[in-house]
């Protein structure tokens, strides 16, 4: 008997359509001719910083910088609540009440060798590791902030690694059931919080699990979604006719079952930065473009102050209000990420040679993207709205502000490349120079903000973005003939970027390599220029 499918088979060859976005990665700027005079000759051929050091696996350094700690066995509820308050709102992929129920059972009866215990352990690792968000306006200078948090950081990391080590012992048997996928996704998030990818294979296990689940779902073969296998003989009854269709719609709409939107976003970021193969999840047909928020979540965005997330009467935030803002961010970020992916695919797949030959098209695409950004900003909920001039003091609005800035930078970087590499035969227009100057302004804006990024799931990406921003500022500095004017603060901006990379380089060898390279580029730039600057 044949079965009609609505998606690709679980095992498919994605290599034949594997895209390459090498021009987007921070390592690509090392090959820009405009930086030839300051890039060390022995690093110009580097394709990937992580692959230079086996995905940043710095086991020796990590062991010497962190004191081993016994896993607290009486704080599962405490750290699960902390996870739900700090980490969960950005990726609301599970039922918080169910997580706390499992945490209570563990404190009463002890850990089990199942996916529920694995999920609680990973949540505790993230809950003990992640620091609460701090408003940009309230963060002290980088040196004071990081020196003051060093002891706490090491202490938190030791506790988190103890929970995580226990969770990893339960990862092996995980399959493609929903709770299994939740475990694998949050384990990948934990690895991202660690600012290195020595546990990258977890992500490689996550994507096939999602693909197998989606294929089984498309064919009406999905077992019970909480992570338990059905008893023999019940599969045919569970997968009959109309019940299968209704079940499929409910499973894919339920935000606390399969975290496909979050996995798609995560997979997209890995694909761009590490040249991973496509996940294949976009090939499946899903009933809804967005996950549906929980029915008990009441949105009151119209009562909130835009950009601050504060209520008019000044009432303090409750967890319900945080969850509300988190869902507004989650849905807005999903929408924006899809558009960013389309932009990257259009502009970066063909590389730098294509940019030089089609500079006028790059300008038209930039203005088209600006109209898209304006439309997106208009439609996002007021509770997470922001203005373009400065980062807001509301956590989720601040995240979206960075995303929008990232989108603009992606559309402007090719134009900057054309201006820096113009020739008498291919002169740049006034508009191209203005847009290239706008790109430079973004780099000068990004570095101070990334500078203050505390540990979170995007710290590794922020560090790589900092390297790109600083390197392209140096490219403008050493090419005055381009007509672009760097800020007089460029030396302090680059030094700040070096500080950021050196800090995260303590736990990630690939970031430490980037810090070393940027330091040498900065010193060579100072030797290259002939004017005096003030720090």
Residue, then its C-alpha position, 0 to 999 in steps of 0.5 A: x500500500x502506497x502512502x502519499x507524502x507532503x514532504x521529502x523523505x527523511x533521508x535526502x541528499x541536500x548536498x546537491x543544493x547546498x548554498x554557500x554564503x562565504x561572502x557573508x561571514x566575518x572571515x570573508x573580509x580578510x580577503x577584501x583587497x582593500x585590507x590587503x596591506x593590514x591583514x597578516x599574510x598567514x591568515x588571509x587564507x582562513x576560511x573559518x575561525x571555528x574550523x581552525x580550532x576544531x569548532x572552538x573546542x578549548x577543553x584544556x582552557x575550560x577545565x583550568x578556568x572552571x572549578x568542578x562542582x557537584x550538581x545541586x539536587x535540591x534546586x531543580x524547581x528554583x533553576x527551572x523557574x529562573x529558566x522560565x523567567x530569563x531564557x524561555x520568553x525568547x524561545x517559548x517552545x515548551x509548557x512552563x507548567x509541565x516543566x515545573x511539574x517534572x521538576x517537582x517530581x525529580x526533587x521528590x523521586x530523583x532523576x530518571x533516565x528519560x526525556x523529561x529528566x533530560x529536559x529539566x536538567x538542560x533547563x536548569x543549566x540554562x537557568x543557572x548560566x544566563x544572567x538577567x538582561x540589563x538595560x544598555x543605559x544602566x551598564x557600566x564601562x566594559x572593564x568595570x562590568x566584566x571585572x565585577x562579574x568574573x567570579x559570578x560568571x565562573x561560579x554560574x558556569x560550574x553549576x551549569x556544566x554540572x547540570x549539563x553533564x548530567x543531561x548529556x548522559x541522557x541525550x543518546x537515546x533521544x529520538x524524534x518525538x516532540x520532547x526529544x526535539x525540545x531537549x536537543x534544541x535547548x541543548x543547542x541553545x546551551x552550547x550557544x550560550x557557552x560561546x563555543x560549539x564543542x557540542x555541535x553534533x547535538x545540532x546535527x542530531x536535532x535537524x534530522x530529528x525534526x525532519x523525521x518528525x515532519x515526514x512522519x507527521x506529513x504521512x500521519x505516522x506521528x506517535x503520542x507527542x509528549x515523547x512516549x512511544x505508542x503501545x503495539x497495535x495503537x498506531x493504526x487507530x491513532x492515525x485514522x482518517x479525519x482524526x489524523x488531519x485534525x491532529x496534524x493541525x493541532x500539533x503544528x499549531x500548538x506552540x508547546x509541542x514541536x519548536x519548528x519555527x525556533x529550529x528553523x531560525x537557529x538552523x538559518x544562523x548556523x547555515x550562514x556562519x558555519x556553512x552547514x547544509x540546509x536543514x530541509x525543514x522548509x521543504x515541508x508544508x505547514x498549516x500556519x506561517x506562525x505558531x499560535x500563542x497559548x490561549x491563556x496569554x492575554x495581549x495588552x500591547x495597546x496599553x503599553x508604552x512603545x519601546x519601553x514595555x512599561x504600563x502607563x500606571x507604572x505597575x511592575x512587570x509580572x511573569x505574564x507580562x514578560x511572556x506577553x512581550x516574549x511572544x510579541x518578540x518571538x513572532x516578530x523575529x520569525x517574520x524578520x528572520x525569513x526576510x533576512x534569509x531571502x535578502x542574504x540568499x539574493x545578495x551573498x550567494x553569488x559573491x563579491x564579483x557579482x556585486x562589482x558588476x551590479x552595483x546599481x541593482x544593489x542600490x535598488x535592492x537596498x531601497x526595496x529592503x528599506x520599504x520592507x523594514x518600514x512595513x515590518x516596523x509598522x506592524x510589530x506590536x507596540x509593546x516591542x516597537x523601537x525607533x532607529x536612532x538608539x537601542x531601546x531600554x526594553x529587552x525584546x524591543x532591543x533584540x528587534x532593534x539589533x535584528x533590523x540593524x543587522x538587516x540593513x547592514x547586510x544590504x549595505x555591505x555589498x555597496x561598501x565593497x563596491x565603493x572601496x574597490x572602485x576603479x577609474x573604469x567603474x566609478x561610484x555614484x554619489x548615492x553609492x558613496x552615501x549608502x557606503x557611509x551609512x554602512x560605516x555609521x552602522x559599524x560605528x553604532x554596533x560596536x559600542x552596543x555589542x561591547x556590552x552584550x552579556x552572556x546570552x544565546x547570541x554572544x558568539x554571533x555578536x562577537x563575530x559581528x564585532x570583528x566584521x564591524x571593526x575590520x571594515x572600519x579599518x578598511x575605510x581608514x586605510x583607503x581615504x581615496x574612497x571618499x568615505x570619512x571614518x569617525x574620529x573615534x575609530x581608534x577607540x572603537x576598534x580597541x573596544x572591539x578587541x576588548x570584546x573579542x579578548x573577553x569571549x576569547x577566554x572561553x572560545x579559541x576561535x574568538x581568541x584567534x579573531x582577537x589576535x588577528x584584529x589586534x595585528x590589523x589595528x597595529x598595522x593600520x596605525x603604522x599605515x596612516x600618517x595623521x595623529x589621532x586622539x584615543 
